[in-house]
Amino acid sequence: MKKVMFVCKKNSARSQMAEGFAKHLGGGLIEVTSSGLEASEVRPEAIATMKDAGLDISRQTSKALSEFKPEDFDIVISLCGCGVNLPPQWLTREVFEDWQLDDPAEQPEIFPRVRDEIRHRVVRLIETLQVPNIA
C-alpha cells in the first residue's frame, strides 16, 4: 500500500480536502495524511464545501510536516507551490508533484472550484496507482 502525504502552507484547506478525497476514493490502495509547513486550524469553509460534496472532514486536524519522517512516505503532493520550501528529503520520494492550486482562503468564493479540481487530481493520482507495471 502506497503512503501519500499532501502538504500545504498551513494544512487548513487544500491539503485537508485532498486528504478527505484520497481517504474516501483510495481506500485499500493508499494510506493518506496531510500536513502543513506549519499547523493551524481546518478552515470551516473547507469543512462546509466538502460536506456539500458528501464528505465529512470535520474530524481531521491540522498537523505540521515536522511531525513526520519523509522516509515513511512514497508519494508527496504539494498543493500550493510550497515544494520550493520543503526540505530536500521530501522532494526525493518515489513521486513528488506540486499541483500549485489557487488558495481559497484568499478568495472564499472559489472553494467549490478548488475542491472540484482537487477531486479530479486525486482521482487521476489513484488511477495511476492502479495501473499494473508491465515489465
N, C-alpha and C positions, 0 to 999 in steps of 0.2 A: 504494500500500500504506500503510495507516494504521500509525503508530508509537504503541505503547502503553507507558506507564510505570506499573508497580504500585509503590506506595510504602507503607511501614510504618515503625514506630519504628526497629527495628534490622535490618530486612531479613534476618531469621533464620528465619521460619516462614511466616506467612500470605502475604507478598508472594512468597516463594520458591515456594510451592505454586501460587500464581496464575500466576507466570511459567512454571512447568512445564506446567500445563494449557493455557495460552494458546499456548505454542510447539507443543505436541502437537496441539491441536484447531484452531488457527487458521493452520496452515502455509499460506503462499502468500497469505493475506489480511491478516495483520498482522505487524509486526515488534515483538518484545517484549523488554523488560528490566524489572528491578526494582531498587529501591534503598531505603535507609532514611534517616531523619533523621540517623542515624549508622550506620556499618558495624559489623558484628560477625562472627559465625560462623553458618553454616547449621546449625540445630539437628538433631541426629541423629534426633530424633523426627519431624521434618518429612520427612527423607530416608526413614525407615522407613515412615511412613504413606503416602507417595507410592509407594513400592515395592509396598506392599500393593494399591495401585490400578493397578499395572502400569507406573508411570513412574519413570524413574531421574533424580533431580535431584542426584545426588551430585557432579557436576562444576560445578554452579552455585556462584557465590561471592557473598558479601555485598558490596554496594557502597554508597557514600554518595551521597545525592542531589546533593551539591555537585560531584560528578564530571561532572554532566550539565547541558545547557542546556535550559530549558523550551521554547524555540522549536523544538527538534528533535523534539517530541512533539505528536501530535494529541489523544491521549486520556491522561488522568491519573486513575488509580484509587487512592484511599487505602483501605486495608483495616482501619484501626484507629481511625478518628476523628481522625487526626492532620492532617486537612485544615486545621484551625484554626491549625496550627503551620507550614504551608507558606508560603514566600514567595508574595506575590500573583500573580506571573507564572506560577506553576504552576496556579493556580486558574482562569485565564482561557484555558485551551486550548480547542480545539473542543468537547471533552467533559471534564467533571470530575465524578466521582462519589465519594462517601465511603460505603463499604459498612459500616463500623463492626462488624466481626466480633469475636467473643469471642477473647481471647488464649489460645491453647492452652499457651503457656509457663507460664501461671499454673496451669493445670489439664491436665496432660498426657493425662489420660483422654479429653479432648474433641477430641484431634487428628483422629480419624476423622470426627466430625461437622462440624468446621470445614472439613476437606478437602472433604467432600461438598458443603457449602454454597458453597465457593469454586468447585468444578467447575460447579455449577448456574449461578452468576452469570457465570462465564466463558463458558459455553455461550450464555447469554442475550445477553451482550455481542457475541459473534461473530455471533449471529443478527441483531442489529440492524444490523450492518455489511454483511450480505449482502442486505438489502432494498434494491432499487434505488430511487433518488429519483425520484419522479414529479413532473414539472414541470407 
